[in-house]
């Protein structure tokens, strides 16, 4: 009886899903407004890189990439087949060889292809070659379409690493294929989650996708994209006020000072590194941290010396040496010549200007080059 009930529920869901597609198509063809959403921003495509991923319903593949810093545009479409300018009906009916996919336009100065791959794997079931979740058939299968040899190698390495992790109890079947002509899908499919939030939420709740991915990834499902320091562009003042807490903003942007003994890291004993709260650039290591009895996190030397800028500070009727970050230009604190050996320096910093990354998270956060710091 339970099996029969599940089959009935599945059939009801498929019928409802079909009606959603039909209503959406009808509205688009009749010119009915579905919400003012910019889906095709003006940019020079030649200035950026392209990544193409298939992971079942493209409605669900757009949002995770759209929100990433460094992603310029995401387009839903069809690729991998032989038919020119296919329609949604032709692709889903089979016979065209195409799959639903998203084309991601991104800025390599701000986000890496490796990061896009990590986000991609967290959206699909790479062990299913018959479709994705409730959507069945070739048009809903997963695939990575590489645009050059570097992308092919990175995709291959990423897939091998995921398979070796033991996260899935079956082998990964997601193919890595050379990119072919990408055909933009009908306009009513573009940025569907924002245009039709209620229909989109209904689909995601009932497709089985969220349940599966939450079970496989847990808290790691929301991938933290590492900051790319080269080419970092400091956010506007308005953006900084949105991304920082009032204390973080006051310290980093207005040269403020947080209370002693009442801040996040003054007595942190965990191993790891400290990075700029704004830019993510690596600054100090717990290996060089010590208890200065001042109530602020203190270090004998920087982890990456070139990321530290020193300036003369004559505020408070005294001469001190201010410490700022190179790329983020954040006020960090001050450096004094009363520290312990081997440097005799005390970098006295504000916790509010820092983000701590535990040593076990260095690779996941994109700071694997500093793992050796803790090997001895």
C-alpha positions as CSV (number, residue, x, y, z in Angstrom):
1,X,0.0,0.0,0.0
2,X,2.8,2.4,0.9
3,X,4.4,1.8,-2.5
4,X,1.1,2.4,-4.3
5,X,0.6,5.7,-2.4
6,X,4.1,6.9,-3.3
7,X,3.5,6.2,-7.0
8,X,0.2,8.1,-6.8
9,X,1.8,11.1,-5.1
10,X,4.6,11.1,-7.7
11,X,2.1,11.1,-10.5
12,X,0.2,14.0,-8.9
13,X,3.5,15.9,-8.6
14,X,4.4,15.3,-12.2
15,X,1.0,16.5,-13.4
16,X,1.2,19.6,-11.3
17,X,4.7,20.3,-12.6
18,X,3.5,19.9,-16.1
19,X,0.8,22.5,-15.5
20,X,3.4,24.9,-14.1
21,X,5.4,24.7,-17.3
22,X,2.2,25.1,-19.4
23,X,1.0,28.2,-17.4
24,X,4.5,29.8,-17.5
25,X,4.8,29.2,-21.2
26,X,1.4,30.6,-21.8
27,X,2.1,33.7,-19.9
28,X,5.3,34.3,-21.7
29,X,3.8,33.8,-25.1
30,X,0.9,36.1,-24.3
31,X,3.3,38.8,-23.1
32,X,2.0,38.7,-19.5
33,X,4.3,40.3,-17.0
34,X,5.9,37.9,-14.5
35,X,7.9,40.4,-12.6
36,X,10.5,42.9,-13.6
37,X,13.7,40.9,-13.5
38,X,17.0,41.7,-15.3
39,X,18.2,38.5,-16.9
40,X,20.5,39.8,-19.6
41,X,22.8,42.5,-18.1
42,X,25.0,44.5,-20.5
43,X,28.6,43.4,-20.5
44,X,31.4,42.6,-22.9
45,X,31.4,38.8,-23.1
46,X,35.0,38.8,-24.3
47,X,36.2,40.2,-20.9
48,X,35.0,37.2,-19.0
49,X,35.2,33.4,-18.9
50,X,32.5,30.8,-19.6
51,X,31.5,27.7,-17.7
52,X,28.7,25.3,-18.7
53,X,27.0,22.8,-16.3
54,X,24.1,20.5,-16.6
55,X,22.4,19.3,-13.5
56,X,18.8,18.5,-14.2
57,X,16.2,21.2,-14.1
58,X,17.9,24.5,-14.9
59,X,15.5,26.4,-12.7
60,X,17.4,24.9,-9.8
61,X,20.8,25.4,-11.2
62,X,20.6,29.1,-11.8
63,X,20.2,30.5,-8.2
64,X,23.3,28.9,-6.6
65,X,25.6,30.5,-9.3
66,X,23.8,33.8,-9.5
67,X,24.6,34.7,-5.9
68,X,28.3,34.1,-6.2
69,X,30.7,37.0,-6.1
70,X,32.4,37.2,-9.4
71,X,29.6,35.7,-11.4
72,X,28.4,38.2,-14.1
73,X,25.5,36.3,-15.6
74,X,23.8,32.9,-15.7
75,X,21.7,31.7,-18.6
76,X,19.4,28.6,-18.8
77,X,19.6,26.7,-22.1
78,X,20.2,23.5,-24.0
79,X,23.5,21.9,-25.1
80,X,25.2,18.7,-26.0
81,X,22.9,17.6,-28.8
82,X,22.6,18.0,-32.6
83,X,19.4,19.9,-33.1
84,X,19.7,23.6,-33.9
85,X,17.7,26.1,-31.9
86,X,15.7,23.4,-30.0
87,X,12.5,24.2,-28.0
88,X,11.8,23.0,-24.5
89,X,9.2,20.6,-25.8
90,X,11.7,19.1,-28.3
91,X,14.4,18.7,-25.7
92,X,12.3,17.1,-23.0
93,X,10.6,14.8,-25.5
94,X,14.0,13.3,-26.3
95,X,15.7,12.7,-29.6
96,X,17.6,16.0,-29.8
97,X,20.5,14.8,-27.7
98,X,20.4,18.0,-25.7
99,X,20.3,18.4,-21.9
100,X,19.1,21.3,-19.8
101,X,22.1,23.3,-18.7
102,X,23.3,26.7,-17.4
103,X,26.0,28.9,-18.9
104,X,27.9,30.8,-16.3
105,X,29.8,34.0,-17.2
106,X,32.3,34.7,-14.6
107,X,35.3,37.0,-13.7
108,X,38.4,34.9,-13.2
109,X,39.9,37.7,-11.1
110,X,37.2,37.3,-8.5
111,X,36.2,33.6,-8.6
112,X,38.0,30.5,-9.8
113,X,36.7,27.7,-12.0
114,X,37.5,25.3,-9.1
115,X,35.1,27.2,-6.9
116,X,32.4,26.9,-9.5
117,X,33.0,23.2,-9.6
118,X,32.6,22.9,-5.9
119,X,29.3,24.7,-6.1
120,X,28.2,22.6,-9.0
121,X,28.7,19.2,-7.2
122,X,26.6,20.5,-4.3
123,X,23.6,20.9,-6.6
124,X,23.3,17.4,-8.2
125,X,23.3,13.7,-7.7
126,X,26.4,12.6,-9.7
127,X,25.6,8.9,-9.3
128,X,22.3,9.0,-11.3
129,X,22.6,8.6,-15.1
130,X,18.9,8.4,-15.7
131,X,18.0,12.0,-14.8
132,X,18.0,14.2,-11.7
133,X,15.7,13.6,-8.8
134,X,12.0,13.6,-9.9
135,X,13.0,14.6,-13.5
136,X,13.8,11.5,-15.6
137,X,15.2,11.1,-19.1
138,X,18.4,12.1,-20.9
139,X,17.5,15.8,-21.0
140,X,17.8,16.0,-17.2
141,X,21.1,14.1,-16.8
142,X,24.2,15.8,-15.4
143,X,27.3,16.8,-17.2
144,X,30.3,19.2,-17.1
145,X,31.1,20.9,-20.5
146,X,34.6,22.1,-20.6
147,X,35.7,25.1,-22.8
148,X,39.4,24.5,-22.8
149,X,42.0,22.0,-21.6
150,X,42.5,23.7,-18.3
151,X,38.8,23.3,-17.4
152,X,38.9,19.7,-18.5
153,X,41.8,18.9,-16.2
154,X,40.3,20.8,-13.3
155,X,36.9,19.1,-13.8
156,X,38.6,15.7,-13.9
157,X,40.6,16.4,-10.7
158,X,37.6,17.7,-8.9
159,X,35.5,14.6,-9.9
160,X,38.3,12.3,-8.8
161,X,38.6,14.0,-5.4
162,X,34.9,13.9,-4.8
163,X,34.8,10.2,-5.7
164,X,37.7,9.5,-3.4
165,X,36.0,11.3,-0.5
166,X,33.6,8.4,0.0
167,X,30.6,10.8,0.2
168,X,28.6,8.7,-2.2
169,X,28.1,4.9,-1.9
170,X,28.2,4.5,-5.7
171,X,30.5,5.7,-8.4
172,X,30.1,9.1,-10.1
173,X,28.7,8.9,-13.6
174,X,28.6,12.7,-14.4
175,X,30.5,12.9,-17.8
176,X,33.1,15.6,-18.6
177,X,32.5,16.6,-22.2
178,X,33.8,19.2,-24.6
179,X,31.4,22.2,-24.8
180,X,29.2,22.4,-27.9
181,X,26.8,25.1,-29.2
182,X,24.7,26.4,-26.3
183,X,21.2,27.5,-27.1
184,X,19.4,30.0,-24.9
185,X,16.1,28.6,-23.5
186,X,12.8,30.4,-23.8
187,X,12.6,33.6,-21.9
188,X,10.1,32.3,-19.3
189,X,12.8,29.9,-18.1
190,X,15.3,32.6,-17.4
191,X,15.8,33.4,-13.7
192,X,12.7,31.4,-13.0
193,X,13.3,31.4,-9.2
194,X,13.0,35.1,-9.0
195,X,10.3,35.5,-11.5
196,X,8.0,32.8,-10.0
197,X,9.1,32.3,-6.4
198,X,6.0,30.4,-5.3
199,X,6.1,27.9,-8.2
200,X,9.9,27.5,-7.8
201,X,9.6,26.8,-4.1
202,X,6.8,24.3,-4.7
203,X,9.1,22.5,-7.2
204,X,12.2,22.5,-5.0
205,X,10.2,21.2,-1.9
206,X,8.7,18.3,-3.8
207,X,11.3,17.3,-6.3
208,X,13.5,15.5,-3.8
209,X,16.5,17.6,-4.6
210,X,16.8,19.5,-1.3
211,X,16.2,16.4,0.8
212,X,18.9,14.5,-1.0
213,X,21.5,17.3,-1.0
214,X,20.9,18.1,2.7
215,X,21.4,14.4,3.5
216,X,24.7,14.2,1.5
217,X,26.3,17.5,2.4
218,X,24.7,18.7,5.6
219,X,26.1,22.1,6.6
220,X,28.7,21.9,3.8
221,X,26.1,22.2,1.2
222,X,26.5,26.0,1.3
223,X,30.0,26.3,-0.1
224,X,32.1,29.2,1.1
225,X,33.8,30.6,-1.9
226,X,37.4,31.6,-1.2
227,X,38.4,35.2,-1.8
228,X,40.7,35.8,-4.7
229,X,43.1,38.5,-3.6
230,X,44.6,39.4,-7.0
231,X,42.2,41.7,-8.7
232,X,40.2,42.3,-5.5
233,X,38.0,45.3,-5.8
234,X,37.0,46.9,-2.5
235,X,33.2,47.1,-2.1
236,X,31.5,50.5,-2.0
237,X,30.8,52.2,1.4
238,X,27.1,51.2,1.1
239,X,28.1,47.6,0.4
240,X,30.5,47.5,3.3
241,X,27.8,48.8,5.7
242,X,25.6,45.9,4.6
243,X,28.2,43.2,4.8
244,X,29.8,44.3,8.1
245,X,28.5,44.6,11.6
246,X,28.4,48.1,13.0
247,X,31.5,47.3,15.1
248,X,33.4,45.7,12.2
249,X,32.6,48.8,10.1
250,X,33.7,51.2,12.8
251,X,37.0,49.4,13.4
252,X,38.0,48.7,9.8
253,X,36.6,51.8,8.0
254,X,36.7,54.5,10.8
255,X,39.9,53.4,12.6
256,X,38.0,52.4,15.7
257,X,39.1,50.2,18.6
258,X,37.0,47.5,20.2
259,X,36.9,46.8,24.0
260,X,39.7,44.9,25.6
261,X,38.9,41.4,26.9
262,X,35.5,41.7,25.3
263,X,36.2,40.7,21.7
264,X,36.1,37.5,19.7
265,X,39.7,36.3,19.5
266,X,41.6,37.8,22.4
267,X,41.9,34.4,24.1
268,X,41.4,32.1,21.1
269,X,43.6,29.0,21.5
270,X,42.6,27.2,18.3
271,X,45.1,26.6,15.5
272,X,44.5,28.4,12.3
273,X,45.0,31.7,10.4
274,X,43.5,35.1,10.6
275,X,42.4,36.9,7.4
276,X,41.0,40.3,6.6
277,X,37.3,40.5,7.3
278,X,36.8,42.5,4.1
279,X,39.2,41.1,1.5
280,X,40.0,37.7,2.9
281,X,43.7,38.3,2.5
282,X,45.8,36.1,4.9
283,X,47.4,38.2,7.7
284,X,48.5,36.3,10.8
285,X,48.8,32.7,12.1
286,X,48.0,31.2,15.5
287,X,51.6,30.0,15.5
288,X,52.8,33.5,16.1
289,X,50.0,34.5,18.6
290,X,50.7,35.0,22.3
291,X,49.0,36.3,25.4
292,X,50.1,39.9,25.7
293,X,47.8,40.4,28.8
294,X,46.3,43.4,26.9
295,X,42.9,41.8,26.1
296,X,43.4,42.0,22.3
297,X,44.7,39.3,19.9
298,X,48.5,39.8,19.7
299,X,51.1,38.4,17.3
300,X,54.9,38.6,17.0
301,X,54.9,38.7,13.2
302,X,52.6,38.6,10.2
303,X,51.9,35.4,8.2
304,X,52.2,37.2,4.9
305,X,54.4,40.3,5.4
306,X,53.5,41.9,2.1
307,X,49.8,42.1,3.1
308,X,50.7,44.4,6.0
309,X,50.9,48.2,5.6
310,X,52.3,50.3,8.4
311,X,51.5,54.0,8.8
312,X,52.4,56.7,11.3
313,X,49.5,57.5,13.6
314,X,49.6,60.8,15.5
315,X,46.0,60.5,17.0
316,X,45.5,60.5,20.7
317,X,48.4,63.0,21.2
318,X,51.0,60.3,20.7
319,X,53.0,58.7,17.9
320,X,52.1,55.1,17.1
321,X,52.5,52.8,14.1
322,X,49.1,51.8,12.6
323,X,48.7,48.5,10.9
324,X,46.4,48.2,7.9
325,X,45.8,45.4,5.3
326,X,47.2,45.9,1.8
327,X,44.3,44.9,-0.4
328,X,41.3,45.6,1.9
329,X,42.8,48.8,3.3
330,X,41.2,47.8,6.6
331,X,42.4,49.3,9.9
332,X,43.7,46.3,11.9
333,X,45.4,47.8,14.9
334,X,48.9,48.9,15.9
335,X,52.4,47.4,16.2
336,X,54.6,48.1,19.2
337,X,58.3,47.2,20.0
338,X,57.5,45.5,23.4
339,X,56.9,42.0,22.2
340,X,58.7,38.7,23.0
341,X,61.4,37.1,21.0
342,X,62.2,36.3,18.2
343,X,61.0,39.6,16.8
344,X,60.4,41.8,19.8
345,X,57.2,43.1,18.2
346,X,53.6,43.1,19.3
347,X,51.0,43.4,16.6
348,X,48.0,44.4,18.7
349,X,44.9,43.9,16.6
350,X,41.1,44.2,16.7
351,X,39.2,41.0,16.5
352,X,36.5,42.9,14.5
353,X,38.9,43.3,11.6
354,X,39.7,39.6,11.4
355,X,38.1,36.3,10.4
356,X,39.5,33.2,11.8
357,X,39.9,30.0,9.7
358,X,40.7,26.8,11.6
359,X,43.5,24.7,10.2
360,X,41.2,21.9,9.3
361,X,39.2,24.2,7.1
362,X,42.1,25.8,5.2
363,X,41.8,23.7,2.1
364,X,38.0,24.0,1.9
365,X,38.3,27.8,2.3
366,X,41.0,28.1,-0.4
367,X,44.0,28.6,1.9
368,X,45.7,25.2,1.5
369,X,49.1,26.8,0.9
370,X,49.2,27.5,4.6
371,X,48.6,24.0,5.8
372,X,52.4,23.4,6.0
373,X,52.6,26.0,8.7
374,X,51.0,23.6,11.2
375,X,53.0,20.5,10.2
376,X,55.9,21.3,12.5
